Amino acid sequence: MRIHREGKKIILLTLGISALIYLAMLFTVHHWTFFHHFFITAMLVFDLAIIAFFRIPRRIFTESENELISPADGTIVTIEQVYEKNYIKDDCMQVSIFMSGTDVHVNRYPCSGLVEYVKYRRGNYFVASYPKSSDLNERTEVGMLLDNGKKIMIRQVAGVMARRIVCYSKEGEHVKQNQEMGFIKFGSRIDLFLPLDFPISVGLQDKVKNGISPIAEIV
């Protein structure tokens, strides 16, 4: 396991503040009570939670030219037909993955292809599991042209606690399946918009892992 680069400054800052508070208590508190021990323990648990949030576990990725692999860890919360108006501009299937605070939050490309479209949109910070969060929350959209000529779109959606979406995608860049696409800090959601003829491999409430779980077949 390693720590994602997006978390290193936050982790160092958090640990530094905790260390200063602990040292201050050592020099100023002469009689430690249950409250003092509880406070230090809670602070340590918080520090460990921050470290765990930015973890990247070692994984053996699923590599398949015929499958879309999950771009995120989490739970499938939406599978429905929608009209995607910004990039695909046609009816498609939306598959949404909700990432809780305990999930790994790195995002990866579900397949190889050409990045044709990247758009950041300002928005609100509703709970990411709320269906309308896809259209109302802060988000980044990445449109990809696959080798077979089909188009898909990946949407990173901020959640109630997420305050920064990191996206490394650049228009004109050819990317590979499971290559790192970005990171969303502190609770979020990923929407996939797929052609209607792509058979879906997951169901509602299924748990998926980035780089491992198949989401749909590429046809």
C-alpha positions, 0 to 999 in steps of 0.5 A: 500500500502507498499514499496518493500524492494528493494526500501527502500535504494534508497528512503532513499538516494533520500530523503536524497539528496533532503533534503540536497539540500533544506537545502543548498538552504534555507541558501544560497539563499536569494531571491527565484525566479521562477527558485528556486521554480520550481527546488524544485517542480521538485525535490519533483515530482521526489522523489514521482515518485521514491516512487511510482515505488517501491509501492506494492498495496494491492490486492486480488489475483486470486488463480486457479489450472487451470490457469496461473496468470500474473506474472507482471503488464503491457501490452501484447506485444508479443504472438507467437510460438517460440522454447525455447532452454535453458529449455523447449527445444521445440516449445512453446508459448511466451507471453510477458508483457512490464512494463512501468515506471508507472507499479508495478514492483514486479514479481510473480510466475504464478502458483505453481510448482518446480523450476528446472532451474535458469540462469542469462545471461548478455546482453545489455539494449535495450528498453524492448518493442523491440522484440529482447530484449528478446534475447539480453538484460540482463535477468534471466530465471526461469524454472518450472515443474508443478504438471501435468508434463508440463514445463514453463519458466519465463524470466525477461528482463532488459530494457533501464533504468533497471540496476538490475534484482532481482530474488529470485528463487532457484533450487529445491524450490517448490513455490506457485502461486502468491508468490513473484519471484523478482523485476526489477528496472526501466522499464522492460519486462517479457516473459512467455514460455508455452506449445502449448496446453495451451489456451491463455486467453489474446490478444495483447495490453491487460493490465494485473496485477500481481496476478490478470489477467489470462494469460492461462489455464493449461491443 
